[in-house]
Amino acid sequence: MGWTVIEMDGNGVRETRKGGTLAGERPAEPEQRQKPKMVTWRMCSDEGAWFPSNKIPEGWVALEAHTRPLETIKQLPEGEEP
């Protein structure tokens, strides 16, 4: 008798894994996906200067969303830039 796992994420991406349990056969180990490390970026000027929140240069101030109707924070996987 075999097994099937179907997973859906919030974006509608479907992942199917199957395995068997016949005599002497171990069920296949599902591959562990490592989640990418996320980096929070903050907008620091009206012109769109984005910096990682832990590396905002001296003299720059992050804009706050409640003061303007702009997207001022983005969370992206490490290595991607806004």
Residue pairs with C-beta under 8 A, 6 or more apart in sequence:
1 21
2 18
2 19
2 20
2 21
3 18
3 19
3 20
3 21
3 27
4 16
4 17
4 18
5 16
5 17
5 18
5 30
6 14
6 15
6 16
7 14
7 15
7 16
8 14
8 15
9 15
17 28
17 30
17 31
18 28
19 27
19 28
19 30
20 27
20 28
21 27
36 77
36 78
36 79
37 77
37 78
38 75
38 76
38 77
38 78
39 52
39 75
39 76
39 77
39 78
39 80
40 52
40 53
40 73
40 74
40 75
41 50
41 51
41 52
41 53
41 73
41 74
41 75
41 76
41 81
41 82
42 50
42 51
42 52
42 53
42 56
42 62
42 63
42 72
42 73
43 49
43 50
43 62
43 63
43 70
43 71
43 72
43 73
44 50
44 51
44 56
44 60
44 61
44 62
44 63
45 60
45 63
46 63
49 60
50 74
50 81
50 82
51 57
51 60
51 62
53 62
53 73
56 62
62 72
63 70
63 72
64 72
65 71
65 72
65 73
74 82
76 82
